[in-house]
Amino acid sequence: MPSKPAPTQRQKRLGHELRRMRTAAGMPAEAAAKLLGVDRGKISYMESGVRNISEGRLRTLAHYCGCTDERYVAELVDMASPGAQGWWEQYRGVLPQGMLDIAELEARATRMRASYTVHIPGLLQTTDYALAVFRAVLPRLPEHEVAMRAAYRSRRQELLNSDGATPFTGIIHEAALRMRFGGAQVAREQLEYLLAQSEKNGVTVLVVPFAHGAFPGAGQTVLYAEGVTEQLDTVQVDNSHGPVFLYEEAELAKYRALLQRMEELALSPDDSRDFIRAIAHGM
């Protein structure tokens, strides 16, 4: 019998919310199982994202846990629904799960804020720049996989080009602007593209210059994706082993403060464009 595929980040998040709802109400897992008419083990599977939950059972659980936030419950129902599969599903099995999870997170976000210190935000990269970034990965990727990842990144960028695009704020440190992925010409074309994108409705680019001194976060790449309610916000950070997703209340508060501080250190949108233009002209 084939093994059940590992749960996606969306499924894990749904399970996390089910557990949080139940424990906040002081309801033991055994009581939840009796309420929903399932055995105790199935509650554990639901809360780990391994097993799905029907809309009826989800709404029953929310009712008996005293959850009256209808927007929150409706979003959980949507997360639990198989529904139409996103475009990223065509890459399942050929790209790492984490890359698919990022695309789904972006697709479900109502607003995104992110900070970058080494490279340009993925949603604002040119194809040549993205190719150079993926060619720098260790261990080295085969060229066909480099091309596939770049194509996948381009598909993700459609999120900012559609009608009613999700608002996106990219806070970029000067170091990232001066990194020459792909050489001077590719880097210059990337900065020119960044300038053009920064003029679009819903896209804000803010630059933190070297001259503004120390900044929080140890230089990590951070994406803060807002959900339909604040309790469904998600932070995604990069590390050498792939993306990490965070959504505990203390973690969310920490990264909201980090991004707020980065915005305070950044130049205004107009001054940021002038700054980027000057670097591009110097290449």
C-alpha positions in Angstrom: 0.0 0.0 0.0 1.6 3.3 -1.0 2.4 5.7 1.8 0.3 8.8 2.3 2.1 11.9 1.0 3.4 14.3 3.6 1.0 17.1 4.5 1.4 20.4 2.8 2.1 23.5 4.8 -1.6 24.5 4.4 -2.7 21.2 5.9 -0.2 21.6 8.8 -1.5 25.1 9.4 -5.1 23.9 9.5 -4.2 21.2 12.0 -2.4 23.8 14.1 -5.4 26.0 14.2 -7.7 23.1 15.1 -5.4 22.2 18.0 -5.2 25.9 19.1 -9.0 26.2 19.0 -9.5 23.1 21.0 -6.9 23.8 23.6 -7.9 27.4 24.0 -11.4 26.1 24.9 -9.9 23.6 27.4 -11.4 20.7 25.5 -9.5 17.4 25.9 -8.8 15.5 22.7 -11.0 12.7 24.0 -13.9 15.1 24.3 -13.3 16.4 20.8 -13.3 12.8 19.4 -16.6 12.0 21.1 -18.1 15.3 19.9 -17.1 14.6 16.3 -17.9 10.9 16.4 -14.3 9.7 15.7 -11.7 7.8 17.6 -9.0 9.6 19.6 -6.3 8.8 17.1 -8.1 10.6 14.3 -8.1 13.9 16.3 -4.3 13.6 16.4 -4.1 13.0 12.7 -6.4 16.0 12.0 -4.3 18.2 14.2 -1.1 17.2 12.5 -2.5 17.8 9.0 -2.3 14.1 8.0 -6.1 13.7 7.9 -8.6 16.2 6.6 -11.7 17.4 8.4 -15.1 17.9 6.9 -16.8 21.3 6.9 -19.6 20.0 9.2 -17.2 18.6 11.8 -15.0 21.8 11.6 -18.0 24.0 12.2 -19.2 21.8 15.0 -15.8 21.9 16.7 -15.7 25.7 16.3 -19.2 26.1 17.8 -18.5 23.9 20.9 -15.1 25.7 21.4 -16.9 29.0 21.5 -15.2 30.4 18.4 -17.5 33.1 17.0 -15.2 34.7 14.5 -17.0 33.8 11.3 -14.2 35.1 9.0 -11.7 32.9 10.8 -13.9 29.8 10.7 -14.8 30.4 7.0 -11.1 30.6 6.1 -10.5 27.3 8.0 -13.3 25.7 6.1 -11.7 27.0 2.8 -8.3 25.6 3.9 -10.0 22.2 4.6 -11.7 22.0 1.3 -9.9 20.1 -1.5 -11.3 22.5 -4.0 -9.5 23.4 -7.3 -5.8 22.7 -7.1 -3.5 25.6 -7.5 -1.2 26.0 -10.5 1.8 24.9 -8.4 0.5 21.4 -8.2 1.9 20.7 -11.6 5.3 20.9 -10.1 4.6 18.4 -7.3 7.2 15.7 -7.2 9.7 17.6 -9.4 10.3 20.6 -7.1 10.8 20.6 -3.3 7.7 20.7 -1.2 8.8 24.0 0.4 8.8 25.8 -2.9 5.2 24.8 -3.5 4.2 25.8 0.0 5.6 29.3 -0.6 3.5 29.8 -3.7 0.4 28.6 -1.9 1.1 31.0 1.0 1.5 33.9 -1.4 -1.7 33.0 -3.2 -3.7 33.0 0.1 -2.1 36.2 1.5 -4.1 39.4 1.6 -0.9 41.5 2.0 2.8 40.7 2.0 5.8 42.5 3.5 9.3 41.2 3.2 12.9 42.1 3.9 16.0 41.1 1.9 19.7 41.7 2.5 21.5 39.6 -0.1 19.3 39.4 -3.2 16.4 41.0 -4.8 12.9 39.7 -3.8 12.0 36.6 -5.8 8.7 38.2 -6.8 10.6 41.1 -8.4 13.5 39.2 -10.1 14.2 39.1 -13.8 14.6 35.7 -15.4 18.4 36.1 -16.0 18.9 37.2 -12.4 16.8 34.3 -11.1 18.9 31.9 -13.2 22.1 33.3 -11.7 20.7 32.9 -8.2 19.8 29.3 -8.7 23.2 28.6 -10.4 24.8 29.7 -7.2 23.1 27.0 -5.1 25.2 24.3 -3.5 25.3 21.5 -4.2 25.0 22.6 -7.8 21.8 22.0 -9.6 21.6 20.4 -13.1 20.9 23.1 -15.7 17.4 21.7 -16.5 16.4 22.1 -12.8 17.9 25.6 -12.8 15.6 26.5 -15.7 12.6 24.8 -14.1 13.1 26.8 -10.9 13.4 30.1 -12.8 10.3 29.3 -14.7 8.5 28.5 -11.5 9.6 31.8 -10.0 8.3 33.6 -13.1 4.9 31.9 -12.6 4.8 33.1 -9.0 5.3 36.7 -10.2 2.0 36.6 -12.0 0.5 37.3 -8.5 1.7 40.9 -8.7 0.6 41.4 -12.4 -3.0 40.3 -12.1 -6.0 42.5 -11.5 -6.5 43.1 -7.8 -2.9 42.1 -7.2 -1.9 41.3 -3.6 -0.1 44.4 -2.0 3.6 43.7 -1.7 6.2 45.7 0.2 9.9 44.7 -0.3 12.4 46.2 2.1 15.8 45.7 0.4 19.2 46.4 2.0 21.8 48.2 -0.1 24.0 45.1 0.0 21.4 43.2 -2.1 21.3 46.1 -4.6 25.1 45.9 -5.1 25.4 42.1 -5.4 26.1 41.2 -9.0 24.3 38.0 -9.6 25.0 37.1 -13.2 27.5 39.9 -13.7 27.2 43.7 -14.1 24.8 43.7 -17.1 22.4 41.3 -15.5 22.5 43.2 -12.2 21.9 46.5 -13.9 19.0 45.1 -15.9 17.6 43.7 -12.6 17.8 47.1 -11.0 16.1 48.8 -13.9 13.3 46.1 -13.8 13.0 46.7 -10.0 12.5 50.4 -10.7 9.8 49.7 -13.2 8.0 47.3 -10.8 8.2 49.8 -8.0 6.0 52.1 -10.0 3.1 49.6 -10.2 0.1 49.9 -8.0 0.4 47.7 -5.0 4.2 47.3 -5.1 6.3 49.3 -2.7 10.1 49.1 -2.7 12.0 50.5 0.2 15.8 50.7 0.5 17.9 50.5 3.7 21.3 52.1 2.9 24.6 51.1 4.5 24.7 54.6 6.0 21.7 53.9 8.2 23.7 51.5 10.3 22.7 48.4 12.2 19.4 46.6 11.6 17.6 43.7 13.2 17.1 40.2 12.0 20.7 39.1 11.4 20.3 39.5 7.7 17.8 36.7 7.2 15.2 36.8 4.5 11.7 37.3 6.0 8.3 37.2 4.4 5.3 38.2 6.5 2.1 37.1 4.8 -1.1 38.5 6.2 -4.2 36.3 6.3 -7.8 37.2 6.3 -7.5 37.6 10.1 -4.4 38.4 12.1 -4.4 35.0 13.8 -3.9 33.4 10.3 -0.8 35.5 9.5 2.3 33.5 8.6 6.0 34.3 8.7 8.3 32.4 6.2 12.1 32.6 6.7 14.8 31.1 4.5 17.6 28.9 5.7 20.1 26.5 4.0 17.7 23.6 4.3 14.6 25.2 2.9 11.8 27.5 4.0 10.6 27.6 7.6 7.0 28.7 8.4 6.1 30.3 11.7 2.8 31.3 13.2 2.8 31.3 16.9 1.6 34.6 18.4 5.0 35.5 19.9 6.8 34.7 16.6 4.4 36.8 14.6 4.8 39.7 17.0 8.6 39.5 16.8 8.6 39.7 13.0 6.1 42.4 12.9 8.4 44.5 15.1 11.4 43.5 13.0 9.7 44.6 9.7 8.5 47.8 11.4 12.0 48.7 12.4 13.3 47.9 8.9 10.7 50.3 7.4 11.7 53.0 9.9 15.4 52.6 8.7 14.4 52.7 5.0 14.3 55.6 2.6 10.9 56.7 1.3 9.6 55.1 -1.9 10.7 58.1 -4.0 14.1 58.3 -2.4 14.5 54.5 -2.7 14.0 54.8 -6.5 16.6 57.6 -6.7 19.0 55.4 -4.7 18.5 52.3 -6.9 18.8 54.5 -10.1 22.2 55.8 -8.9 23.5 52.3 -8.2 22.3 51.1 -11.6 24.0 54.0 -13.4 27.3 53.2 -11.6 27.5 49.7 -12.8 
